[in-house]
Amino acid sequence: RLYQIPFEMPDCASETRTLHLIGDFSAPAEFFVTLGVFSFLYTMAALVLYLRFHSLYGENKKLPIADFCVTVCFAFLWLVAAAAWGKGLTDVKAATQPASLIAAMGVCQEEEVVCDTGTTPAMGLANISVVR
């Protein structure tokens, strides 16, 4: 929800204006976290089934097939969620790129004005979160 993040932009009259970033890229992250929670809950339920009701799992032929199908569905959805997480991160990087922010500032478009981004934001930990 980048639109909730304000930042100060200098004005030519030695004042600052508050601007907000554009974009809401929270849906992929929420999908990824929700799938992670449901995967954890299913894993705990399956563990109870395997340990507590081992004989029921061994005698019933449909239960292992259903367990396999649910596991395959979770694996596929995990792949989709990881791709969505990566796309969301790419969109956040594009929306917060210092060069595009400077280009959007009216004060930087005037003649004889030099705008500098300073340091580039560090996205290393965000990249690692997608890879892992």
N, C-alpha and C positions, 0 to 999 in steps of 0.2 A: 504494500500500500504506500507507494512512493508519494502520492499526493498529500499524505499527512506529514511529510518531512519538509520543514521550512528551511530556507537558507537565505543569508543576507547578501544583497547585491549592492555594491557601491553606486551612488548616483553622482552625477557631475556637480551637484550643488553641495557636496560634502555630506550628503545624507545617505542613509541606506534604505533600501526597499526590501521587504520580505517577499520572496518568491517561493513557490512550491514546485516540486518535481512533478512530472506527469507519468501516470501509469499505475496499474494495480496488477502485480504479478504474484499475488498471494495464493491463487487457486492451485498452481502446481505443487507448491510447498504443502498446502493443506491436504491435498490428495495423497502426497507421499507420506505424510505423518499419519493420516487416517488409515491408510493401508498398513503401515507399520504397526499401529495399535491393534487393528483387526488380526493381523498375522500373529502378533504376540498372544492375543486371546485364544486364537485357534490352536496355537502351539501348546498352550497350557491345558486346553480341553483335551487335545489329542494325547498329551502326556498322562493325564489322569485316566483316560480311556486305556492306554497301553499298560499302565502299571496297575491300576485298580481292577479293571475289568478285562484282564488278559484272556481269560477263557471265552468271554463273549466275543472278543475280537477274533480269536482263533476259530471258533465254531461257525460264525456267521460269514458267509462267502461274499455278501454284498457290502459289508462294512469296509473291508480293505479297498475294494474298488471305489467306493464313495470317498474314502480318505485320499486315495491316489488322485481322483478327479479334482477334489478341492485343493490339493497341493499343487497340481498343475495350473489350476486357475490362479492361485496366489502367485506362482512363479511368473506367469504371463503378466499379471497386473503389476507385479513388482518391476518388471522390465519396462512396462508402459510408464509407471510412476517415476522411475529413474530417468527416462527420456524426457518426461514433462519437467522434472526438476532441473535437468540440464538446460532445457529450452527456457525455462523461467529465469535461470541464472544468466543466460546469454542476453535475455531481454533487459534484465536489471543492469547488466554491464553497459549495454547500448544506451539505456536511458540516463545513466549516471556518468557517461564518458565526459571527461573534463572539456574536451574540444567542442562537443555539442552543446554543453552548458554555456560556454563562453560565446558560441555563435548565437545563442538565444538571448543573450544580454544586450539590450539596446545600447548601453553605454560603450560597449566594446566595438560597435559598428561605426562610431564617429571617427573622424580623421584625427590624427595625432594622438590617438589613445592606444596604448599598448597594454593588452591584457595577457597575463601569464597564469597558467594553471597551477603552477607550483609543483607539488609532488603528485604522482599518479597513485590513485587508490590501490591498496594491496588487496587482491582478490585470491590470494593463494589458498587460504583456508576454505573459501567458498568452492574453489575448483576441486580441492581434495574431498569435500563433502559429496560432490557429484561422482567422483571416481570411485569412492569407497561405497 
